[in-house]
Amino acid sequence: MPVDNIDTTSIHDPHIRQVDILRDLDHIADLIESCFSTTMDEDGRAYIRQLRHSAEEARRLTWATRYMEDYVPPVKGFIWEEDGRLIGNLTLIPFRKEGHYHNLIANVAVLPEFRRRGIAEKLTRTALRYSQQNGNLPVWLQVRDDNQAAETLYRKLGFTERTRRATWHFHSDHAHPPLETLPEGMSIRPSWWKDWRDQQALLLTLNPPEINWNLQVDFNNFKPGFLSHIIGYLPGDTNRSWCLYEGNSLMGIIAWEAARTWADNLWVGCQPEQVDITLHYLLPHALNAMLRHRPQSVNIASSLGVDIFQKIGFNLHYTLIWMEYLPQT
């Protein structure tokens, strides 16, 4: 089933065609797995499994194609095909950012033996052309900072770096860091509903709205209720948070949320100049207070807290460069 709403006039190369859910999902899964096997994490492998499951569902529902998208997530984008073999892929994901529509380029993959032929560039140019012809929308993508060839290509095509975000992991088999005595006048307290506005402001300082669309976090979910401060947290809670105070002045917050992905998430909020002290005292406290023995993940601007993360026992998973291509006028 061809992708809806893709104008085929944007395709200028005979090797490029639209993704076809019935034909391509298994092959796309094979391609991504082949291209990224050495860097793929648990969440990446889960994505591959989901693609294969969607392929099975697509085949099962061939008799009801008009209902297929109710059961199979739509996959939009372009592939490069030669002699019936899928050589390259680009996924195009629409999303809303601050009330406006954008496109996200993902999973740009070319089989190793076919690289250095300009296939990735042609697929990306096709996606940019399509985006221009269908609303002239901004286009975003992410590239690992150790993938210099891809970064160079995207800069050549007109993408501009907007931010760099590092993902740090604390593995479940690591020993929890020791708790240090707080300096006089400082304290750690559970998040309190009366201070929520200040706590939320700090979370948004390090995780501003213009990047929240990709972090997929809603900080409103961490708003404490009146009773949570009185009776504390109970097993089964899906989020918790702890605040660092100097006297009655809020310095920082760490908010935890249970996740369906491989690792749970910890979100840090504070002023940039308070990052080290917030991480130094709150991260060990949060890790020792965990009710679930699972890996923990922190996503933060790549320049912040590096020494503290390493000291506590976090490992740098990867750093992503977020890049944007603005509409051409």
N, C-alpha and C positions, 0 to 999 in steps of 0.2 A: 504494500500500500504506500504510494508516494507521500512524502511529507506535504501537509497542507500549507498553502499560502507562500510557497517558495516560487518566485518568478524564475522560470528556467532561462530567461534571457540573460540572467546573471552568470550563466555557465558558458565560458568561452573556450574550454578545452574539451575535446571529445572523450577524454579519459575520465572527466569529472561528471558525476551524476548525483541526484538526490539520494539520500538514505531511503531504503525500502525496508520497513519493519519486518515483513515476512521473509525477505531474502538475506538481510544483512546482519541481524543482531548477533548471531553466533560468530560470524566472521569478524565483526567489530570486536567482540570479546577476545577472540584469538589474537587479533592484531594488537590490541592494547596490552594483553598479557605478554606477548612476544617482545614488544618494544620497551616495556617498563618493568620487566620481571625482577631486575636487579635493584630497583628502587621502590617497588610496590610495598606498601604497608598493609596491615590487617584491614583497614577500611577500604583500601584499593582492591584487595581480594574479595571483600564483601560486595563491592560494586560489580566486579566481574561475575560473581555468582548471581547477582540480581539481573544482569544483562542476559545471562543464559536462561534464567527462569522466565524472563520476559519473552525470550525467543520461543520457549516451549509454549507459553500461553498464547503467543501470536499464532503459532501453528495450530493449536487446539481450537482457536476461535476463527479460523479462516471462513467458516460458514456464517459468521456474524461480524463482518468487517466494520460495519457502521457502529457497532457497540465496542469495538476492540479497545479504544482508548479509555474505556471505563475500567479495564482490567490490565492493560499493558501501558506503562508510562510512555508517552510519545517521545521518540528520539528524532531530533531534527538536525540536519546538517548535510554534509557532502562527503562522498568517498571518491577515491582515485582507483580505477579498475583497469586492468590490462589482461586481455585474453581470458576474461571471466574470473580473474583472481583479484581479490581486494588487496590493494597495495598500501593505501593511505586512507586516513579518516580525519574528519574535523566535525566535532559536535557543536551545535549552536543552541544556546539556552537563553530564552527570553526571561527577563526579570524586571521587577519594579524597584527603582532606587529613588528615594525621596519623592515619591509620587509620579515619577516619570519612567517610561519604558526604556530599557537598554537591552543589549545582547551581550552574552558571555560566550567567548570561544573557549572550548575545552577539548581535551583528548586529541590534540593534534599529534598524530602518530603516523610514521612511515616505516615500513619494514627496513631493517638495517641494510640489506643488500641493494635497496633502491634509493638510498639517500644520496645527497649531493647532486640531485638532478632537478632541484627546484620544485619538487612536488609539494612540500609543505608551504612554500611561498605561494604557489598557485592556488592551493586550497584556501589559504588565508585571504588572498586577494578576492577570491570568489565570495567568501563570507562577508568581506567588507563591502563589496559591490552589492550584494544582496541586501545588506543592512541599509545602504544608502538608498536603494530603490524602494525599500519598504519602510518608509518613515524617517529616513536619514537619521538613524538612531546612533548614539554613542555605543562603542564596543569596548568591552573589557576582556582581559585575559590575565592569567597568572603564569609565571615561569620561575622555575627554581633558579636560585642565584648561582648554582654550579653548572647550569646549562648555558654556557656562553654563546654557543652557536645560535640557539633559539633566541636568546636575548638580543643578539646583534641583528637577527632577521627582523624581529618585531620593531626595533628602533628604526631600521631601514624603511619599514613600511609606514612609519609615522606614529607609532605608539609612544606615549610619554609615561615615564615612571611616576606613579602617584604615592606609593608607600612600599615599605618592606616589612613583612611580618614573619617573625620566627615562631615555630612551634616547638615547645620543650616537653619532654616526656619524663615522668617519674614512674618507673616500672614497679609492679606490685611485689616483686621479690626483693626490692631494695629495703634495707633497714631504715626505719623512720628516723629523721634527724633529731638530735637531742633538743629539748626546749631550753632556751637561755633565759636567765633572769632579766626581766624588763628593767630599764632604767627607772629611777625614782620619778614618780609622777606620771608614768605611762601605764596603760592598761589595755587588755584585750577583752572585748565584750561581744556578745551576740548582737547581730543587727537588730535595731530597735525601730519600731514603726514611726516614732516621733522624729527620728533623724533620717527617715528614708529619702527625703528630697536631697539632702546633702550627700548621702551615700550614692544615690543614683547619679548625681552630678560628677562624682569622682570616677565612677565606672565609665561614664561617657567621655571623660577627659582622655583616658587611654584607649577607649574603644568608641570613637566618635560615630555619629549617625551615618556619615558618608561611607563608612566601611562596614557598618553592621549588616548590610544586605548580604554580604558574603560570609560573615561570621555566623550567621543564622542563630543569633541569640536575641532574646527579648528580655531586657533587664527589668521590665515590669513584673516578670515572673518571680523576681527575688524580693518583691515588696513584702516585708514581714507583717503578719497579722498581730493584733493586740495580744492574743493569748500566747503566741510563740515566744515572746519575751518573758512571760510569766512561768510557763510550764516547760520551756525548752523544746528541743527537737525530739521526735520519736522515730524509731526504726521504720523505714519505708518512706521517709521524706525524700523528695526528689531534688530539693535544693536547700542549701544552708549558706550562711554568711557570717563572717567574723570581722570586727572593726578594731582598728588600732587608734587609741586616744592618747593625747597628751593633755592631762587634766580633763576638761570637758570639750576639748577641741578635737574634732575628727581629723585624723591624719591619713588613713587609708582603709581600704576594705578588700577582702577576698571573698568572692561568691563562688559557691560550688554547685554544680548541677549534675545529676545522674544523666547519662547518655546511653543511647542504644548502640552507639558506635563502640569501637574497641576500647577507648579510654573515656573516662568521665572528664568534665571540663572545669577548670578553675579560671575565674576571671578576676583580674587585678584592677583596682581603681585607686587613683591617688594623683596628686600633682607630679609632673615629671621629676622634679627635684627630690621628691619623697619616695621614689621607687625603691631604692636600695634598702632603706629602713623598713618600709612596708613589707617587702619580700623577706627580709632578714628575720623579722619577728612573726609575721602572719603565716608565711608558707609552712614552717615547721608545725605551728599550732594547728593549721588546717589539716595537714597530713596525719598528725597524731589523733585528730578528732574524727577521722573518717569512719563511717559506719560500714562502708563496703571496701573489701580488699580488692581493688581494681587499679589498673594503670590510671594515672592522672595526666592531663594535658593542659598546658598553658599556651595561649596565643597572645603575642605581645609584639610591639614594635621591636625590630631586630637589634636596635642599639641599646636597649634597656635591660639592666639587671643581669648581664651575662655572667659576671663573676659570682653573683649570689646564686644563680641557678646551678652553676657548676659546683659550688661549695656545698649546696644542700643535697646534691646527688641527681639532679635532672640531666638528661642528655638532650642535646640539640637534635631534633628530628630532621627539620629542613627549614630553609628560609625561602619565602616566596616573594617575588617582585610583582606587585600589582601594577598593571599598565592599562592605559586608556587611549582609545582612538576616537577623537572628536569628529562630529559630522563635518563634512566638507561643504563650504558655502560657495 
